[in-house]
């Protein structure tokens, strides 16, 4: 690529980051409430948080990557974790600070206005775990670079727990395909950043298969600990109306997903996948 080409690519990525930032700024005020009212989303969040709590004990220092309005940070702090929470959206940071202050856990949570691509502003080897819930890592411009930045912030043997928006979501293909909206049904198959609408604004998103995501982190010194599907049998969070009308059915689907969602083949599909990766210990 020519120098001019690299310059245009940098400008395009910067514009994508700014558009994504504005999108989340625009929804920050009601984001936590809408999340709390979505049972499917709450179930997915609980499974991600349980994975983190299984990986590192209370008292550990956790780096929350893309914390949003602090929905996970309050309960983590209440359970004894120390949390440094970052988000690229200033409005989300303000919401998170208000939330942890209302909960009386601000002494355990630092909330910083910082993008994942800016992690070099934090001291190296500071954290026992990094945590990224509901796809912030899908929005970084360079996953390889982000993996290196995260690795540098973790202590030897530290873990990353991430729920990542996947490339193959059968529910999404079926829902939009049934309406004849094939471009929307297949949007996740794109290899590059794609514009995803969010209440009249745009979130630039790159969808990952687990293998591709894991490859970026393997190059930064991580090994996989576990992998499972989220939203494979259970409808995705945006199908909230369906889930509320068919609670018994969805409960049964959740049981099936918990039973088989970590099996090879199945674990690569779904609205999200939940992956736990471990950084090599110093003497490995």
C-alpha positions, 0 to 999 in steps of 0.5 A: 500500500502506498503512503497515501493509501495508508493515510486514507485508511487511517482517516477512514478508521478514525472516522469509524471510531468517531461514528461508533463513539457518537452512536454510544454517546447517543444511547448512553442515558437509557442503555442500562435500563434497556439492558436490565429489561431484556431477560435474554441479555441478562442471562448472557451477561450472567454467564460471561460474569460467571466465567470471569469469577471462575477464572480469577478470585475476588480481590483480583484487579480486573480491566473492563474493556468497553464497560458501557454504563458500568453494568458489570462493574457494580456487581464485580466490585460488590463481590470484592474485585478491584475494577478499572473500567474503560470506554471510548464513549464519554457519555457511557463513562459518565453513566458508569461513574454515576452508577458505581457512586450510587452503589457506594463502590467507587472506592473499588472502581476507576472509570476512565474515558479511554478506547481499547486502542489507547491501552498503552496509556495504562501501566503494563503488567497491572491486571489479573484479568481483562473482561470484555462483554457484548462485543467491544472487541468487535469495534477495535480497528486492529484486533492484532494490535489490541491483543498485544496491548491487552497482553502487555497490561496483564500480569503473567498468567492473566486471563481474558474473558470476552463475549464476542459477536460471532459470524454465524448466527442461525437465528439472525439468518432465519429472522431476516431471511424470512423477511427477504432482507438478505443483505441484513441476514448475511451482514456478518459474513463480511470480512471487514468493518461494516456499518451497523445501525443503532437508533439512527446512528452507526456502530462500525463492527467486524464480526469474528469466527472464534478461530480468527479471533483466537489467532490474533490472541495466540500471536500475542501469547495467549492460549485458549482455556474455554469456548462456548456459544451464546445465543445459538439455540436461545434467540438473540437479545434483539428478539426480545418480544419473541422471548417474552411471549415464549418464556417456557420455550426459551427456558428450554432452549437455554437448558439445551444451549448450556448443555451442548453449547461448548461442543466442537462445531456448535460453539463456533455458532451463535449470536456471540461466543464466550471465550476465555484465554490465558496469557503464558506465565513468566516461566512457560 
